[in-house]
């Protein structure tokens, strides 16, 4: 068989050199979701060569008829055949590899049961190991074969709810409001190592409740409501007026009979024009009508002539410009006249009667000038009703734009109608235009098309069996991948011009987006989860043993790794630098922690590591600490980390319910001795043989990532032997090993992790085609970072909608 | 309950200090007349989960029956010995491997309240069972403002694989509304306070207040529900499932709008309970506040069903509070080391001290002639027995409270090997008035009398 190995197969695989198991590396392990590990791990990680894949169906067919069917009949046929087959499983029906592929899930279950030794059951004829391995290999081949030439399935992601980081970023870009959602939302569950997996992101009532609260807060902060017009109105019956000199209260009126005045003192709430209404009449006498003056704070404002007779009061309206504060408003009687015997001998007496005073004013509605409105408001309220624009027109204009951006696609008028109706309801209730928009914004922020990234089912066009995403769906996939947020104006524009499918355009966009500040979201969210750096926040190393560790160092550790990764990304360096490099980024604190001299200040800068034992992600304190226990290093965790996260070949967990060995003694001695005793146990040996040497090679780094020569007075022994006799001694030899032997595995693993994050789903066997294509393009382009991103964006998995795995 | 708001409010107001959440001064002898106004005692169902199993040698009382002694890990619970049963011998079969290999921690967390065997997946096709609290909530939750509450001190894991190919959804959620929908936990005591008492973090009335726009909440929910209905038609099957989940949540909140108002801040004042300040950094304080809220939610009859997860299953937290700097999970693989087992026992005692606090709180709330604790059936325990063996039989399980007198003589029961834990849940469901013949992998109703 023509196949090649990713591990030092010639050694590891010695015992099985005649056999070349058909496996697809990581993909195999993860896809058979119930078994992240396979017994094949022990015989080396062997990856199917592309040339072999084409021959698969024929070979499989032959092997099924000549070898497998007879095996199945002999060992399983008693129970699993015929009309009374156990579990309804009639193995004889599977006479072609295609039928096995169609019933893939059933066969994965069969594989599990055989691997776990559950089938065949104890009481049946036992399956010899050689046949067992043969059977398992066949099932693995038959359930994972895929033809990359013939329109392979691009897979299908389940609709993704925005996770809390995406939510906060999207709200920021949509409304301009910083909403610290992450602190209060329940955590998003993680699947396949990431928190952006459609299947795993749920929306329980608790979260919806938080979304509703958030929508209220955000829309309130984003849109400024116009100040409500305010009215100030006071009334004084004449009897309540104060009288100074020459007058008295008489019934309901104030009667001024000599040069006196009636007044009020009033707290004026805001400066402006008020309307004073004086209801007055006069006892007319002499040759002129009653005259009075309106006086504010001893200043005459207006003189009044009151010609009407007492008993026939009239209203006199006087506009007053008043300052705020306590003001005295008086009505003074100007032309008192008295004659005991006037014309015709009658007594003439001119008096002023003030029946009533009222003062009213409304606060002028001062709209904030355009440039004083918060940016969020200007961004959202793009039109207001005016002489040129009716309320309906303004509503439509604002909501159309707002909904397009919230749903990240053009929204049809018919879809918009329910939001217009909502706005109109609010307007009809007498609320302001702005209030109506605020209510709709609340609705948009809890709408399913905002909270979920919707990709609509549509029929395929052209020759492919699978439909392409439309330009807007693609724009969202790209922006959430690289920015964890909604597309910006440029992406929207390109989408509406249908240019995003153009590769030259896409290439320019990738460069632009990776250079943009928002790509830090990719670094923090992807790297923070890929390398588990988010767990560093909860790492509590013992204060007694590691007094030098502090939150400052914790943060500096994270910064180092993020900055290092970002530099590979922004400078478009080779992704191999992540595995091993001769530089890193440090500030004074972290350099001191590392024992590197001559670095001053808080600023992180590029530092050469030439001649240093450190180099590459694995030697950064962040990774070394996050794989340690609070009081000591854990070679097992570190070894497992290398396999899981750098090489993408997760070892199995400890066997279920590790059987309690009654005579098992407590493990004694140093950590290394205890580990060696542990490996004596065959149930444990299989995986620990692989994990432990990788971890021990890093023993010169303590649990917080500092270099050390000794542990509790004993010199560090960093030696180990991988299965097959490959020797590793210390970090330099591990780095060499990774560089020389595991480089391809690392690259593939990085592609797989990045694709998982980009797609929001676990990879499946059919994704092998895309992964391999990206891998070969990456190789051809000196492993440049942007090539990896660009090729992922170009893959069918990213651009098309297929079906879920069978 | 036709007008729960009024009766509850009136009760709280008139009861005032006497019914206050037990700040010490509020623990004064309550007056009879106030107690007479208490509503007919309602049975509550609660859960308190701790991860990684126990040091069983220190856990299990030596004698069975009513004359057992709460010793070792359980000795702190002595003040409540007349109100606690120890249930030995129960098994969580769903957490066993059944051919699925490693992953006992994830399975234990997921199976603890469901009794199901969770499907091994990192996410693509999550499948568990409905949890016992949710079965009860769906049957009787209508009567309260919150059908149930799910609380915890830790969010979901932040990254990485939680356990051997199992999605973190399994190890971080006890409560499952249906086989695919776990219910996230509330971790913030302040947010929980706000939900109970209807206040908001930024409750100062701003110049730009939208208070008068709150009346559009229902219209907003109607609009998005309508939108979801239209949208659903254009989606594939799995996407439709997600939309269903969304629509369920919207309806749930609409229902709540139709129910009683939140208690109101005045009630919180009557209860002498200040709004907690958010999530304290210190674990002890965080736990205390969450357990205070646990009590408050039951006391005010805001809900009758609560699940609480002290930490996610498989947690490797170091308990510096009791001088332990190694991680819990790491220690639980003790390899029979006496030193490590003693440390595990110490962590177990620390957890039990939190339970003791909760029981003190519940027991200090008077309800008629009994206390709130008397009207609880509160399950404390773990889905793993010995952390080193990862075995799921002979689980450490306590039943606290007297289930409103349905448990006549609290005692140490030792059930036959492999008695399903779900038999206990079936008994509890029956006490809650849920009519069902089975739950999870139950094969009979547990006999507790």
Interface residues (C-beta under 8 A of the other chain):
Chain A: X30 X33 X34 X35 X36 X37 X112 X113 X116 X118 X156 X158 X159 X161 X183 X184 X186 X187 X188 X189 X190 X191 X192 X193 X194 X195 X197 X198 X199 X200 X202 X203 X204 X205 X206 X207 X208 X209 X210 X212 X213 X216 X217 X219 X220 X224 X225 X227 X415 X418 X419 X421 X422 X425 X426 X431 X435 X438 X439 X442 X443 X446 X447 X448 X449 X451 X452 X454 X456 X457 X528 X529 X530 X532 X533 X534 X535 X537 X538 X540 X542 X543 X544 X545 X629 X630 X631 X634 X644 X650 X652 X653 X654 X655 X656 X657 X658 X659 X660 X664 X665 X666 X667 X674 X678 X761 X762 X804 X805
Chain B: X96 X97 X99 X100 X101 X102 X103 X104 X120 X121 X122 X123 X124 X125 X126 X150 X155 X156 X157 X158 X159 X160 X161 X162 X163 X164 X165 X167 X168 X169 X172 X173 X177 X181 X182 X183 X184 X185 X186 X187 X188 X191 X195 X200 X202 X206 X207 X208 X209 X210 X212 X213 X214 X216 X217 X219 X220 X221 X223 X224 X226 X227 X228 X230 X231 X234 X235 X236 X238 X239 X241 X242 X243 X245 X246 X248 X249 X250 X252 X253 X316 X317 X318 X320 X325 X326 X327 X330 X333 X335 X336 X337 X338 X386 X388 X389 X390 X391 X392
